[in-house]
Amino acid sequence: MFKFSRNREQEQESVVIPLLPLRDVVVFPHMIVPLFVGREKSISALEYAMKEDKSIFLAAQKIAHKDDPDEDDIYRFGTIGSIIQLLRLPDGTVKVLVEGRKRGIIEEYLPNDDFFLVQIEEKEEENNSIEFVKTEALMRNITEAFEKYSKLSKKVPNEIVVSISSIDDPAKLADVAVSHLTIKVEEKQHVLEITDVPERLEKIYGLIMSEMEVLEVEERIKRRVKKQMEKTQKDYYLNEQMRAIQKEMGEEDATKGEIKEIEKRLKEKRLSEEAYKKIKKEVKKLKMMAPMSAEATVVRNYIDWIMDLPWYDRTENDKTLKDSEEILEEDHYGLKKVKERILEYLAVQSLLEKNKGSILCLVGPPGVGKTSVAKSIARATNRDFVRLSLGGLRDEAEIRGHRKTYIGALPGKIVQLLKKAGSNNPVFCLDEIDKLSSDFRGDPASALLEVLDPEQNFAFNDNYLEVDYDLSDIMFITTANVLQTIPAPLQDRMEVIRIAGYTEPEKLNIGRKYLVTKQMEANGLTEENIVFTDGALLSIIRRYTREAGVRNLEREIASICRKVARKIVADGYVKQVKVTSKTVEKYLGIPRYRYGETEGKDRIGLTIGLAWTEVGGELLDIEATVVRGTGKPILTTGKLGDVMQESAQAAWTFVRSRADEFGLPENFYKEIDIHIHVPEGAIPKDGPSAGVAMVTSIASALLKRKVRSDIAMTGEITLRGRVLPIGGLKEKLLAAHRGNVKTVLIPNENKKDLEDDIPRNVLKELEIVFVEHVDEVLEKALVKEDRGKSSSDFVPYAEKQINTENGVVPV
């Protein structure tokens, strides 16, 4: 071995010795470790060292699996060690026992082809005497912590613990302690490179504490797993004991009995081929499970759901077409189109062996009997009836179900209600389909696309069932108040049947035949206690309700029945109570509505329009007034939408363009302002169909000619005065009929719509006038002048005072 001084100013020495690269091992000073050496270069290095003074430099490889490392693959910092013993093994490898002496760092690799020969700078320990107290504290902490670590680890021999507790040298204590920690090579290498002893002690203490935390967590996990295994083994042992006892007593194992029951049901139950295979597979799994395990409960529930569904259970229709028609007529008055469609379906079904389930969408205002007619259809077709309310539904899983792996998972509502129905071809009512919602949990409307598509629903796949289920035999009936909120793809899958509001005679018949009888039974009354005259029912319809349906009518009848029931109980009154049109006010109070009265009188600037709403048609007063001004743009109030405001602007532009024909002075509009108002300002209003009514109100206010109070109108206008067609004609005509309007002006292009299920008595009592141009509307709506002055005598408003008595400002 060669020794020489590297620098006279430094006390460090340099030595030239062979290098032994180590895999996954870091050797520290004061550490004796056996090594197995098999690489030729490493064996050559050991042989060279044995010939010299047995000194060798021990350094770890950065990449352990590399067989022929380069200089860059070996850490520069290592340990100068001595060979204690070398033993050659029969397989050519060498077992060597080395002891680490002191730290060193590679200065230079010297040329040598047989092995690595390096020049090493010896590194002395840096132990600052000023930090004596800190060093002493760290030594105590490490000794105490290492003792706890050895108890948790159970891999450190007691001799090592005793040995460490007797070490006084801080550097030796640090090296011996870290050599027995189960940490990564990189972390050990980092400790080896720390020459400052207090810093090294602090680092090692941190590593020991970190390892202890990991060991404590591992211990907790082991205890928990062991406890669970012990419980499982205990359960298994007890179950086996129970089986043995039951066998001795001649009793059958409950689990085996349950599985036998399932297999028996499986033989008797008719399932689809896919469902049958699935159940067989699940039963096989159930046999291999612990009976009380959570998974076994999930499998049993799943099997029960599959077995309880009516896969091929059907109800047969034993009623003739005439019987079905009589049931429909018995349950509901009117609804001609719905009844015709149902009878058509039944006729086709009687001719075909397999008829796809029909999907109808009944659209109409509240209270017209959409849901109740679905029940009636079920009775007429001899089918079971189930109903699912979709109002506010926003979770797709409510339709498709949850995966059975979730805790508490269930099939969707479609499958649940089929199980409740007990048959595979019920009448399935999807109520309030226009009120579906959606959020982060999915879109139920999209899930319904498969349910309501006859081309897809024969293979409906519920997430819970995981097998296809045939929904094609079901007769789906959906109900809605409006179509606008139903997605277009969903509308496309349904046959839409519109149910408009009832006419007054229809309400009278419904009240007499159904509602009175129903409420008498509900309140414990008989015909001996109370009787309603037709006059009483008409009075309730006209003066206490204003609706498209009959829901409020039923409430008012119920209110009278309750009052009569109270009187009978309180006074012992047994004489029959006759409710007439004169006595209705006694029971229901002051009438809420005026019947047969619009505004009562013909007025300037006030026109009756017709509007369509979700609850049917309504009469709409449209007021216009002229005030002295500066020609500002037309002012509209009454919470009008953009389309309705544009209709008002178009009406004003048309009137201005016809100033000469109306006899209005040139530039008359510069001296006045026009204000259009639609009462009930809190209610939003929109649409183009009020155009003709706005033109009429503006022309009336300018010409000071009154508008007939017994006339109503609807129609969109153009700037040239053409009257364009509108929608919702039936509802609007019914509203006019309810309001006792005598004449209705409608666009000529809507003539074809009069054949669309509008009652004959309504058409008979209303004078329907078809118009193509606004001139025809004004000719019909404005009252003929009864004074000598003609419209050409118009005087600008700037030249005279405006007074409300002349009707310029309408009441």
C-alpha positions in Angstrom: 0.0 0.0 0.0 1.3 3.4 -0.9 0.8 6.4 1.4 1.6 10.0 0.7 0.5 13.4 1.8 -2.1 15.0 -0.5 -1.6 18.5 0.9 0.6 19.6 3.6 -1.9 22.2 4.8 -4.5 19.4 5.4 -4.2 16.5 7.8 -6.1 14.2 5.4 -4.2 11.3 3.8 -4.6 9.6 0.4 -4.2 5.9 -0.2 -4.2 3.8 -3.4 -6.2 0.6 -2.9 -8.5 -1.7 -5.0 -12.2 -1.0 -5.2 -15.0 -3.5 -4.6 -18.4 -2.3 -6.1 -21.3 -3.5 -3.9 -24.9 -4.3 -4.9 -27.7 -3.2 -2.6 -25.3 -2.9 0.3 -23.7 0.1 2.1 -20.9 -0.8 4.5 -20.3 1.6 7.3 -17.2 1.9 9.6 -17.2 -0.4 12.6 -19.4 -2.8 10.6 -18.4 -6.5 9.9 -20.3 -8.0 7.0 -20.0 -11.2 4.9 -20.1 -10.7 1.1 -20.5 -13.1 -1.7 -18.4 -12.1 -4.7 -18.8 -13.6 -8.2 -17.6 -11.0 -10.7 -14.1 -11.5 -12.2 -13.0 -7.9 -11.6 -14.2 -8.0 -8.0 -12.4 -11.3 -7.3 -9.2 -9.9 -8.9 -9.5 -6.9 -6.6 -9.8 -9.1 -3.5 -6.8 -11.2 -4.6 -4.7 -8.1 -5.0 -5.8 -6.8 -1.6 -4.9 -10.1 0.0 -1.4 -9.9 -1.4 -1.0 -6.4 0.0 -2.2 -5.3 3.4 -5.8 -6.6 2.9 -7.2 -3.0 2.6 -10.0 -2.5 0.1 -12.4 0.3 -0.7 -16.1 -0.6 -0.4 -18.5 1.5 -2.5 -22.2 0.9 -3.5 -23.3 0.8 -7.1 -26.0 3.4 -8.2 -27.6 0.7 -10.4 -27.6 -2.6 -8.6 -28.5 -4.9 -11.5 -25.6 -3.7 -13.7 -23.0 -6.5 -13.9 -20.2 -4.4 -15.4 -20.4 -0.9 -13.8 -18.5 2.1 -15.1 -16.9 4.7 -13.0 -20.0 6.8 -13.2 -22.2 4.0 -11.9 -20.4 3.8 -8.5 -20.8 6.3 -5.6 -17.6 8.3 -4.9 -18.2 8.1 -1.2 -17.5 4.7 0.5 -15.8 2.9 3.3 -12.1 1.9 3.6 -12.3 -1.7 4.9 -10.1 -4.7 5.8 -10.5 -8.3 4.7 -10.8 -10.5 7.7 -11.4 -13.8 5.9 -11.6 -15.0 2.4 -13.0 -18.4 1.3 -13.2 -19.8 -2.2 -16.4 -21.8 -3.0 -16.7 -24.8 -5.3 -18.7 -22.8 -7.9 -15.9 -20.3 -8.4 -17.4 -17.5 -6.3 -15.7 -16.1 -3.2 -17.1 -15.5 0.3 -15.3 -12.7 2.0 -15.7 -11.2 5.5 -14.8 -7.5 5.6 -14.8 -4.9 8.4 -15.3 -1.2 7.7 -12.6 1.1 9.2 -13.2 4.7 8.1 -14.8 6.9 5.5 -13.2 7.7 2.2 -13.9 9.4 -1.1 -12.5 8.5 -4.5 -10.1 11.1 -5.8 -9.1 9.4 -9.0 -9.4 6.1 -10.8 -5.9 4.8 -11.7 -5.3 2.8 -14.9 -5.8 -0.9 -14.4 -7.4 -3.5 -16.7 -8.0 -6.3 -14.2 -9.9 -4.4 -11.5 -10.7 -0.9 -10.3 -7.7 0.7 -8.6 -8.5 4.0 -7.0 -6.8 6.8 -5.1 -8.8 7.4 -1.9 -8.9 10.5 0.4 -9.5 9.4 4.0 -12.3 11.4 5.7 -11.9 12.2 9.3 -15.0 12.5 11.6 -16.0 16.1 12.4 -17.0 16.2 16.0 -17.4 19.7 17.4 -16.7 19.8 21.1 -18.9 22.9 21.5 -22.0 20.8 20.6 -21.2 18.2 23.3 -24.6 18.6 25.1 -26.5 18.2 21.8 -24.5 15.2 20.8 -25.1 13.6 24.2 -28.8 14.2 24.0 -28.9 12.7 20.5 -27.0 9.6 21.6 -29.5 9.0 24.4 -32.5 9.5 22.1 -31.0 7.2 19.4 -30.3 4.5 22.1 -33.9 4.7 23.4 -35.5 4.9 20.0 -33.4 2.0 18.6 -34.5 -0.2 21.5 -38.2 0.5 20.7 -37.5 0.0 17.0 -35.9 -3.4 17.7 -39.1 -4.5 19.5 -41.3 -3.4 16.7 -39.1 -4.8 13.9 -38.3 -8.1 15.6 -35.4 -8.5 13.2 -32.6 -6.9 15.3 -31.0 -9.4 17.7 -30.9 -8.5 21.5 -27.1 -8.6 21.4 -27.1 -5.7 19.0 -29.4 -3.6 21.2 -27.2 -4.3 24.2 -24.1 -3.5 22.2 -25.5 -0.2 21.0 -26.5 0.8 24.5 -22.9 0.4 25.7 -21.3 2.5 22.9 -19.8 5.8 24.1 -18.3 7.0 20.8 -21.0 9.1 19.0 -19.6 8.3 15.5 -19.5 4.6 16.1 -23.0 4.7 17.6 -24.4 6.4 14.5 -22.7 4.0 12.1 -23.7 0.8 14.0 -27.3 2.0 14.5 -27.9 3.0 10.8 -26.4 -0.3 9.6 -29.3 -2.2 11.2 -32.1 0.0 9.9 -34.3 -1.4 7.1 -34.0 1.6 4.8 -33.2 2.2 1.2 -29.6 2.2 -0.1 -29.9 5.8 -1.2 -30.8 6.9 2.4 -27.9 4.8 3.8 -25.5 6.3 1.3 -26.7 9.8 2.3 -25.9 9.0 5.9 -22.5 7.6 5.0 -21.6 10.9 3.2 -22.3 13.0 6.4 -19.0 13.6 8.1 -20.3 15.9 10.8 -21.2 13.6 13.7 -24.0 15.7 15.4 -25.6 16.2 12.0 -25.4 12.4 11.3 -26.9 11.6 14.6 -29.8 13.9 14.0 -30.4 12.4 10.6 -30.3 8.8 12.0 -32.7 9.7 14.8 -35.2 11.0 12.2 -34.9 7.8 10.1 -35.5 5.6 13.2 -38.6 7.6 14.2 -39.9 7.4 10.6 -39.3 3.7 10.4 -41.1 3.2 13.8 -44.2 5.0 12.4 -44.2 2.7 9.4 -43.8 -0.4 11.6 -46.6 0.8 13.9 -49.0 1.2 10.9 -47.9 -2.3 9.7 -48.6 -3.7 13.1 -52.1 -2.2 13.2 -52.9 -3.6 9.8 -51.6 -7.1 10.8 -53.7 -7.0 13.9 -56.8 -6.0 12.0 -56.3 -8.6 9.3 -55.6 -11.2 11.9 -58.8 -10.3 13.8 -60.8 -10.5 10.6 -59.3 -13.9 9.8 -60.0 -15.1 13.3 -63.6 -14.0 13.0 -64.0 -15.7 9.6 -62.4 -18.9 10.9 -64.6 -18.7 14.0 -67.8 -18.2 11.8 -66.7 -21.1 9.6 -66.0 -23.3 12.7 -69.4 -22.4 14.3 -71.2 -23.0 11.0 -69.6 -26.4 10.6 -70.6 -27.2 14.2 -74.2 -26.1 13.4 -74.3 -28.3 10.3 -73.0 -31.3 12.4 -75.6 -30.7 15.1 -78.4 -30.3 12.5 -77.2 -33.5 10.8 -77.2 -35.4 14.1 -80.8 -34.1 14.9 -82.0 -35.0 11.4 -82.6 -31.4 10.4 -81.7 -30.0 7.0 -79.1 -27.3 6.7 -80.9 -23.9 6.3 -78.6 -22.7 3.5 -78.8 -25.9 1.6 -82.6 -25.8 2.0 -82.6 -22.2 0.6 -80.5 -23.2 -2.4 -82.8 -26.2 -3.0 -85.8 -23.9 -2.9 -84.1 -21.5 -5.4 -83.3 -24.5 -7.7 -86.9 -25.7 -7.5 -88.2 -22.2 -8.4 -85.8 -22.1 -11.2 -87.2 -25.2 -12.7 -90.8 -24.0 -12.4 -90.1 -20.3 -13.5 -90.0 -19.5 -17.1 -87.1 -17.1 -17.7 -85.2 -15.9 -20.8 -82.2 -18.0 -21.8 -79.8 -15.2 -20.7 -81.5 -14.8 -17.3 -81.6 -18.6 -16.8 -77.8 -18.9 -17.4 -77.1 -15.9 -15.1 -79.2 -17.4 -12.2 -77.4 -20.8 -12.6 -74.1 -19.1 -12.3 -75.2 -17.0 -9.3 -76.5 -20.2 -7.5 -73.2 -21.9 -8.1 -71.4 -18.9 -6.5 -73.8 -18.9 -3.6 -73.0 -22.5 -2.8 -69.4 -21.7 -2.4 -69.9 -18.6 -0.1 -70.2 -18.4 3.6 -73.9 -18.1 4.3 -73.6 -15.1 6.6 -71.2 -13.1 4.4 -72.2 -9.8 2.9 -71.6 -11.0 -0.6 -74.0 -13.9 -0.1 -76.7 -11.5 0.9 -76.2 -9.5 -2.3 -76.3 -12.6 -4.4 -79.5 -13.8 -2.7 -81.2 -10.4 -3.2 -80.2 -10.4 -6.9 -81.6 -13.9 -7.4 -84.9 -12.9 -5.7 -85.3 -9.9 -8.0 -84.7 -12.0 -11.2 -87.0 -14.7 -10.0 -89.8 -12.3 -8.9 -90.0 -10.5 -12.3 -93.0 -11.4 -14.6 -90.8 -12.5 -17.5 -93.6 -14.2 -19.5 -96.6 -13.7 -17.2 -99.3 -11.9 -19.1 -102.9 -10.9 -18.6 -105.3 -12.0 -21.4 -107.9 -9.6 -22.7 -111.2 -11.5 -22.6 -113.3 -8.4 -23.4 -114.8 -7.7 -26.8 -114.3 -4.4 -28.5 -117.8 -3.4 -27.5 -117.2 -4.2 -23.9 -114.0 -2.1 -23.9 -115.8 0.8 -25.5 -118.6 0.6 -22.9 -116.0 0.7 -20.1 -114.3 3.8 -21.6 -117.6 5.6 -22.0 -118.6 4.6 -18.5 -115.4 6.0 -16.9 -115.0 9.3 -18.9 -117.2 11.7 -20.7 -115.9 13.1 -24.0 -112.2 12.4 -24.9 -113.3 11.1 -28.2 -109.9 11.0 -29.9 -108.2 9.1 -27.0 -111.0 6.5 -26.9 -110.8 6.1 -30.7 -107.1 5.5 -30.5 -107.4 2.8 -27.8 -110.2 1.0 -29.7 -108.0 1.0 -32.8 -105.2 -0.5 -30.8 -107.4 -3.2 -29.4 -108.8 -4.0 -32.9 -105.2 -4.4 -34.3 -104.3 -6.6 -31.3 -107.1 -8.9 -31.9 -105.9 -9.5 -35.5 -102.2 -10.0 -34.6 -100.6 -12.6 -32.3 -97.8 -10.2 -31.4 -98.5 -6.5 -31.4 -95.9 -4.0 -30.2 -96.9 -2.0 -27.1 -98.3 1.4 -27.9 -96.7 4.6 -26.6 -99.1 7.4 -26.2 -98.5 10.9 -24.9 -101.6 12.7 -23.5 -101.0 16.4 -23.5 -103.4 18.9 -21.9 -104.0 21.3 -19.1 -104.3 20.1 -15.5 -107.6 18.5 -14.4 -108.8 17.1 -17.8 -108.3 13.5 -16.7 -105.1 12.4 -18.3 -104.0 10.1 -15.5 -107.5 8.8 -14.8 -108.0 7.9 -18.5 -104.8 5.8 -18.3 -106.4 3.8 -15.4 -109.6 3.5 -17.5 -107.5 2.1 -20.5 -106.1 -0.6 -18.2 -109.6 -1.6 -17.1 -110.8 -1.6 -20.7 -107.9 -3.8 -21.9 -108.0 -6.1 -18.8 -104.4 -5.2 -17.9 -102.7 -4.3 -14.6 -102.0 -0.6 -14.0 -98.8 1.0 -12.6 -97.9 4.6 -12.4 -94.5 6.4 -12.1 -94.4 10.1 -11.4 -91.5 11.7 -13.2 -92.0 15.2 -11.8 -88.7 16.4 -10.4 -86.8 13.2 -11.3 -83.2 14.0 -11.9 -81.2 10.8 -11.4 -80.7 8.5 -14.3 -80.3 5.5 -11.9 -84.0 5.9 -11.0 -84.8 4.6 -14.5 -81.9 2.3 -15.1 -81.0 1.2 -11.6 -77.6 0.9 -9.8 -74.9 -1.6 -10.3 -75.5 -4.5 -7.8 -72.0 -4.0 -6.4 -73.1 -0.8 -4.6 -74.4 -1.0 -1.1 -78.2 -1.0 -1.0 -78.4 -1.2 -4.8 -81.8 -1.7 -6.4 -83.2 -2.0 -10.0 -84.7 1.1 -11.6 -88.3 2.2 -11.1 -89.4 0.5 -14.4 -88.3 -2.9 -13.2 -89.6 -2.3 -9.6 -93.1 -1.4 -10.9 -93.2 -4.4 -13.2 -92.6 -6.6 -10.2 -95.4 -4.8 -8.4 -97.7 -5.2 -11.5 -97.1 -9.0 -11.6 -97.5 -9.1 -15.4 -95.4 -8.4 -18.4 -98.0 -6.4 -20.3 -99.4 -3.7 -17.9 -100.6 -0.2 -18.8 -97.6 1.8 -17.6 -98.4 5.5 -16.9 -95.3 7.8 -16.9 -96.9 10.9 -15.3 -95.6 14.5 -15.8 -93.0 13.6 -18.3 -92.6 17.3 -19.2 -91.2 18.0 -15.7 -88.1 15.8 -15.9 -84.9 17.4 -14.7 -81.2 16.5 -15.0 -78.0 17.1 -13.0 -74.5 15.6 -12.4 -76.1 12.2 -11.8 -77.3 11.9 -15.4 -80.3 12.8 -17.6 -83.4 10.6 -17.0 -84.9 11.8 -20.3 -82.0 10.2 -22.2 -82.5 6.9 -20.3 -86.2 7.0 -21.3 -85.3 7.0 -25.0 -84.6 3.3 -24.8 -87.6 2.5 -22.7 -90.0 4.3 -25.1 -88.6 3.1 -28.4 -90.5 0.1 -29.8 -87.4 -0.8 -31.8 -85.1 -1.0 -28.7 -87.2 -1.7 -25.6 -87.5 -5.5 -26.4 -83.9 -5.6 -24.9 -84.0 -3.1 -22.1 -80.9 -3.5 -19.9 -81.2 -2.5 -16.3 -77.9 -1.8 -14.6 -78.9 -4.0 -11.6 -80.2 -7.0 -13.5 -77.4 -7.1 -16.1 -79.6 -9.1 -18.4 -82.0 -7.9 -21.2 -85.7 -7.5 -20.3 -88.5 -7.3 -22.9 -90.7 -4.2 -22.4 -92.3 -4.4 -25.9 -95.6 -5.8 -24.6 -96.1 -2.9 -22.2 -98.6 -0.2 -23.2 -96.8 3.1 -22.1 -99.0 6.1 -21.6 -97.2 9.4 -20.8 -98.9 12.6 -19.6 -97.7 16.2 -19.9 -99.1 19.7 -19.6 -96.8 21.1 -22.4 -94.7 19.7 -25.1 -92.0 22.4 -25.2 -90.0 21.0 -22.3 -89.9 17.5 -23.6 -86.7 16.8 -25.6 -87.4 16.4 -29.3 -85.9 12.8 -29.6 -88.3 11.8 -26.8 -91.3 13.4 -28.5 -90.4 11.6 -31.7 -90.9 8.2 -29.9 -94.4 9.0 -28.7 -97.8 9.4 -30.4 -99.0 12.8 -29.1 -102.8 13.1 -28.4 -103.9 16.6 -27.3 -106.7 16.8 -24.7 -108.1 20.3 -24.7 -110.3 21.8 -21.9 -113.9 20.7 -21.4 -116.8 22.8 -22.7 -119.6 23.9 -20.3 -122.0 21.1 -21.3 -119.2 18.6 -20.9 -118.4 19.9 -17.4 -122.1 19.7 -16.5 -122.3 16.1 -17.6 -119.1 15.1 -15.8 -120.3 16.9 -12.7 -123.7 15.2 -12.8 -122.6 11.7 -13.7 -119.3 11.3 -11.9 -118.2 14.1 -9.5 -121.4 14.5 -7.5 -121.7 10.7 -6.9 -118.0 10.4 -6.1 -118.1 13.2 -3.5 -121.3 12.0 -1.9 -119.7 8.6 -1.3 -116.5 10.3 0.0 -118.5 12.3 2.5 -120.9 9.6 3.6 -124.0 11.1 1.9 -126.7 9.5 -0.1 -129.4 10.8 -2.5 -131.7 10.9 0.6 -129.4 13.5 2.1 -128.5 15.8 -0.8 -129.3 16.4 -4.5 -127.7 18.8 -6.9 -129.8 20.5 -9.7 -128.3 21.2 -13.1 -128.7 24.9 -12.3 -126.5 24.5 -9.2 -123.8 22.8 -11.1 -123.9 25.4 -13.9 -123.7 28.2 -11.3 -120.6 26.5 -9.7 -119.0 26.1 -13.2 -119.7 29.6 -14.3 -119.2 31.7 -11.1 -116.8 29.7 -8.8 -114.4 28.0 -11.3 -112.5 29.1 -14.3 -110.4 26.2 -15.6 -109.9 23.9 -18.5 -110.4 20.8 -16.4 -112.8 19.9 -13.6 -110.5 19.7 -10.6 -111.8 22.9 -9.0 -115.3 21.9 -9.8 -114.9 18.7 -7.8 -113.4 20.7 -4.9 -116.4 23.0 -4.8 -118.9 20.1 -4.9 -116.9 18.5 -2.1 -117.1 21.7 -0.1 -120.9 21.7 -0.3 -121.1 18.0 0.6 -118.9 18.6 3.7 -121.1 21.5 4.9 -124.3 19.4 4.4 -122.6 16.5 6.3 -121.8 18.8 9.2 -125.4 20.1 9.3 -126.8 16.5 9.4 -124.4 15.5 12.2 -124.9 18.7 14.2 -128.6 19.2 13.9 -129.8 15.6 13.3 -131.2 17.0 10.0 -132.5 14.1 7.9 -134.5 16.0 5.3 -133.1 16.0 1.8 -131.0 19.1 1.0 -131.6 20.4 -2.5 -128.7 22.5 -3.8 -130.0 24.9 -6.5 -128.5 27.9 -8.3 -130.0 30.2 -5.7 -128.6 28.3 -2.7 -125.1 27.8 -4.0 -124.0 31.2 -2.7 -125.1 30.2 0.7 -122.6 27.3 0.8 -119.7 28.7 -1.3 -119.9 32.5 -0.5 -119.7 35.4 -2.9 -119.1 34.3 -6.6 -115.5 34.6 -7.6 -116.0 35.2 -11.3 -118.4 37.1 -13.5 -120.1 35.0 -16.1 -121.2 36.4 -19.4 -119.4 39.7 -18.7 -116.2 40.7 -20.4 -115.9 44.5 -19.9 -119.7 44.9 -20.3 -119.5 48.0 -22.5 -117.9 48.9 -25.8 -114.9 51.0 -25.0 -112.2 52.9 -26.9 -108.8 51.3 -27.0 -109.8 48.1 -25.3 -109.8 44.8 -27.4 -110.3 41.2 -26.2 -107.5 38.9 -27.4 -107.3 35.2 -27.1 -104.3 33.5 -25.5 -103.1 29.9 -25.0 -101.7 28.8 -21.6 -100.7 25.6 -20.0 -104.0 25.3 -18.3 -106.1 26.0 -21.4 -107.2 29.1 -23.3 -107.7 32.5 -21.7 -109.3 35.9 -22.6 -106.7 38.6 -22.8 -107.6 42.3 -22.5 -105.3 44.6 -24.6 -105.5 48.3 -23.8 -104.1 51.2 -25.8 -104.1 54.8 -24.9 -103.0 58.0 -26.6 -101.4 60.8 -24.7 -99.9 64.2 -25.7 -96.2 63.7 -26.3 -93.2 64.0 -28.6 -93.5 60.9 -30.7 -91.5 58.6 -28.5 -91.3 54.8 -29.4 -94.4 52.8 -28.4 -94.4 51.9 -24.7 -95.5 48.4 -23.7 -96.2 47.2 -20.2 -97.7 44.0 -18.6 -94.5 41.8 -18.6 -94.6 41.2 -22.3 -92.0 39.0 -24.0 -89.8 40.0 -26.9 -92.0 38.5 -29.5 -95.1 40.3 -28.1 -93.3 43.6 -27.9 -92.2 43.2 -31.6 -95.9 42.5 -32.5 -96.8 45.9 -30.8 -94.1 47.7 -32.9 -95.4 46.0 -36.1 -99.0 47.1 -35.2 -97.9 50.7 -34.6 -95.9 50.8 -37.9 -98.9 49.4 -39.8 -101.3 52.0 -38.4 -98.8 54.8 -39.2 -98.5 53.5 -42.8 -102.3 53.7 -43.2 -102.6 57.2 -41.8 -104.2 58.6 -45.0 -106.8 55.8 -45.1 -107.7 56.4 -41.5 -107.9 60.2 -42.1 -105.1 61.0 -39.7 -103.1 64.3 -40.3 -99.6 64.1 -41.7 -96.9 63.7 -39.0 -99.6 63.2 -36.4 -97.4 60.7 -34.5 -94.9 63.5 -33.6 -97.4 65.1 -31.3 -98.5 62.0 -29.4 -97.2 58.9 -27.5 -98.8 55.5 -27.6 -98.9 53.2 -24.5 -100.1 49.5 -24.8 -100.8 47.6 -21.6 -101.9 44.0 -21.0 -103.5 43.6 -17.5 -102.4 41.1 -14.9 -98.9 42.5 -15.2 -97.3 39.9 -12.9 -97.9 37.1 -15.3 -95.4 36.8 -18.2 -96.9 36.9 -21.7 -95.4 36.2 -25.1 -96.2 35.2 -28.6 -97.3 36.8 -31.9 -101.0 36.0 -31.9 -102.0 39.2 -30.2 -101.0 41.3 -33.3 -104.5 41.9 -34.6 -105.8 42.8 -31.2 -103.0 45.4 -30.7 -103.7 46.9 -34.2 -107.4 47.2 -33.2 -106.7 48.8 -29.9 -104.2 51.4 -31.4 -106.7 52.2 -34.3 -109.5 52.5 -31.8 -107.6 54.9 -29.6 -106.5 57.1 -32.5 -109.8 57.2 -34.3 -111.8 57.4 -31.0 -114.1 54.6 -32.2 -115.2 52.0 -29.7 -114.4 48.3 -30.0 -117.2 45.8 -29.7 -117.1 44.1 -26.2 -118.7 40.9 -27.5 -116.0 40.2 -30.0 -112.6 38.5 -29.5 -109.8 37.9 -32.0 -106.4 36.2 -32.5 -103.9 36.3 -35.3 -100.4 37.4 -36.2 -99.9 40.4 -38.4 -97.4 41.5 -41.0 -96.3 45.1 -41.8 -98.6 45.0 -44.8 -101.6 44.0 -42.7 -101.8 40.3 -43.6 -103.2 38.1 -40.8 -101.2 34.9 -40.4 -102.3 31.6 -38.8 -101.8 30.8 -35.1 -101.8 27.7 -32.8 -103.9 26.5 -29.9 -107.2 27.4 -31.8 -109.3 24.9 -29.9 -108.3 26.1 -26.5 -108.8 29.7 -27.6 -112.3 29.0 -28.9 -113.2 27.2 -25.7 -112.0 30.2 -23.7 -114.2 32.5 -25.9 -117.2 30.3 -25.3 -116.6 30.2 -21.5 -116.3 34.0 -21.5 -119.7 34.4 -23.3 -118.1 36.0 -26.4 -120.4 36.1 -29.4 -118.0 36.6 -32.3 -114.4 35.4 -32.8 -112.1 36.6 -35.6 -109.5 34.1 -36.6 -107.0 33.9 -39.6 -108.4 32.4 -42.7 -105.6 29.8 -42.9 -106.9 28.3 -39.6 -110.2 27.3 -41.2 -108.9 23.7 -41.5 -108.3 23.5 -37.8 -112.1 23.9 -37.0 -112.4 20.2 -37.9 -109.9 19.3 -35.1 -112.1 17.9 -32.3 -113.9 21.3 -31.6 -117.3 20.5 -30.0 -120.3 21.2 -32.2 -122.1 23.2 -29.6 -119.2 25.6 -29.3 -119.1 26.1 -33.1 -122.9 26.6 -33.1 -122.9 29.2 -30.4 -119.9 31.2 -31.7 -119.9 33.3 -34.8 -116.5 32.4 -36.4 -115.3 35.1 -38.9 -112.3 34.3 -41.1 -110.1 37.2 -41.9 -107.1 37.7 -44.2 -106.3 41.3 -43.7 -106.4 43.8 -40.8 -108.9 45.9 -42.7 -111.4 43.1 -42.3 -110.7 43.0 -38.6 -111.2 46.8 -38.1 -114.4 46.7 -40.2 -115.8 44.0 -38.0 -114.5 45.1 -34.6 -114.9 48.8 -34.5 -118.3 50.1 -33.7 -120.0 52.1 -36.5 -120.0 55.9 -35.8 -123.2 57.2 -34.5 -122.4 60.9 -35.0 -122.0 63.2 -37.9 -118.3 63.5 -37.8 -116.3 61.0 -39.8 -112.8 59.7 -39.1 -111.4 62.3 -41.5 -112.4 64.9 -39.0 -109.5 63.8 -36.7 -108.1 66.7 -34.8 -104.4 66.5 -33.6 -104.0 66.0 -29.9 -101.8 69.0 -29.6 -104.7 71.3 -30.6 -107.2 70.0 -28.0 -107.4 68.6 -24.5 -107.6 64.9 -23.9 -110.3 63.9 -21.5 -111.0 60.4 -20.1 -114.7 60.8 -20.6 -114.3 60.8 -24.4 -112.6 57.3 -23.9 -109.1 58.4 -25.0 -107.7 56.8 -21.8 -109.5 53.4 -21.4 -110.8 52.3 -18.1 
